[in-house]
Amino acid sequence: MLTDSKIGIGVIGYGYWGPNLVRNFAREARSEVIVISDTRPERTELARAQCDIATTEDHHEVIGNPDVTAVVIATPVAMHYSIAKEALLAGKHVLIEKPMAATIAEAEELVALAEANNLILLVDHTFVYTNQVRAIKSMIESGEIGDLYYFDSVRIALGLFQSDVNVVWDLAPHDLSILSFLVSDKPVSVSAVGMAHVQPGQEDIAYLTVHYDNTFIAHVHVNWMAPVKMRRTIICGSKKMIVYDHLDNTEPVKVYDKGVLTDGNNRHQTLISYRTGEITAPLIQDKEALSTLAEHFADCILHHDRPLTDGKAGLEVVRLIEAAQRSLGNNGQMEML
Ligand SMILES: NC(=O)c1ccc[n+]([C@@H]2O[C@H](COP(=O)([O-])OP(=O)(O)OC[C@H]3O[C@@H](n4cnc5c(N)ncnc54)[C@H](O)[C@@H]3O)[C@@H](O)[C@H]2O)c1
């Protein structure tokens, strides 16, 4: 029997991502993985072989298990809403994979259900739990970067092609959740163009532009058809510029003391000069994001804290993606949020 200070975790979905969640919750001292569920017998068999935890092919048994206080959902997106709704109605806290749901309406309902039942709803926006993104957030908040000009990210590789969602639903939640976390201004519209080359109607490359009611602008390039793997974001401010390369193991965040200076005194012609100062790479302790996420989920449940990436943060990302999807269908037309 679990004590009050320990959280019983039930994991639903043991495909590609589920095992990473199980591994990190198994290591988190205040949680215990009670049961793992997957509809595919080969995956439950693998789960038993890898972690000696009870399994079931029926997710209702996970939600109905009295020792399970929190349900972790790592199924394909189409199942997120119905499983999360069932779990919340059964009084369980929920951690749900990105993107939180397949529609804004579904995400809104889950947010309302969690609030009405006083339950924790946390969306796994993994990169928000990296020390790198957190360090960038601190730099922005300290004023070191100055006024933000733009956010420009590239997330490309060869694969992994998904059968149920396009590249926007698969990869853009990462960049859009980083963007929402770093930038406090609220976006007003989105435009997106993309193409499907392999699976008809399923874009494998897309370019999203997020617009604000000021001069800040964000651009996200996601692509399953690139010969090289890149995970790189530029955040440009009036004082400094940051390059975050998630694949750089030694110096993932570099701060460039570079910028443009203008001569404000000349009314007829703007004189531009360039400032090129030092490049620094702050020391950032490496830690697996999912380990921080598992700790945070336990903290939120045990101390009734609001998650950093709560249902509303998940809804915001779904809102951006749904608008991007509408824009893809309208030849890149700007879609209001
Ligand atoms: N945060 C991240 O960095 C990250 C990375 C990869 C995937 N994901 C997300 O994780 C989720 C799963 O992605 P994946 O790549 O692991 O997919 P996957 O297809 O490899 O795994 C999903 C698993 O869910 C199982 N499943 C489906 N319906 C089920 C049900 N009713 N009950 C129990 N199991 C069920 C499937 O059999 C499958 O094994 C998606 O939402 C995806 O966006 C997140």
The ligand as an ORCA input file, in Angstrom:
! r2SCAN-3c Opt
* xyz 0 1
  N       7.969     14.967    -25.343
  C       8.667     14.454    -26.331
  O       9.820     14.822    -26.594
  C       8.037     13.377    -27.156
  C       8.804     12.554    -28.001
  C       8.153     11.566    -28.731
  C       6.782     11.411    -28.637
  N       6.076     12.233    -27.818
  C       4.613     12.116    -27.703
  O       4.303     10.900    -27.030
  C       3.085     10.369    -27.540
  C       3.350      8.948    -28.038
  O       4.295      9.019    -29.062
  P       5.181      7.741    -29.447
  O       6.185      8.247    -30.417
  O       5.623      7.042    -28.229
  O       4.101      6.884    -30.208
  P       4.096      5.274    -30.389
  O       3.098      4.992    -31.434
  O       5.490      4.766    -30.529
  O       3.558      4.758    -28.981
  C       2.228      4.921    -28.573
  C       1.813      3.641    -27.872
  O       0.499      3.800    -27.349
  C      -0.152      2.547    -27.458
  N      -1.600      2.743    -27.331
  C      -2.475      3.226    -28.237
  N      -3.727      3.249    -27.703
  C      -3.622      2.792    -26.438
  C      -4.556      2.610    -25.381
  N      -5.856      2.901    -25.521
  N      -4.109      2.101    -24.219
  C      -2.798      1.793    -24.050
  N      -1.859      1.957    -25.016
  C      -2.278      2.467    -26.190
  C       0.288      2.013    -28.815
  O       0.129      0.617    -28.912
  C       1.755      2.420    -28.822
  O       2.606      1.410    -28.338
  C       2.626     11.337    -28.639
  O       1.723     12.252    -28.088
  C       3.896     12.056    -29.031
  O       3.658     13.364    -29.538
  C       6.680     13.174    -27.071
*
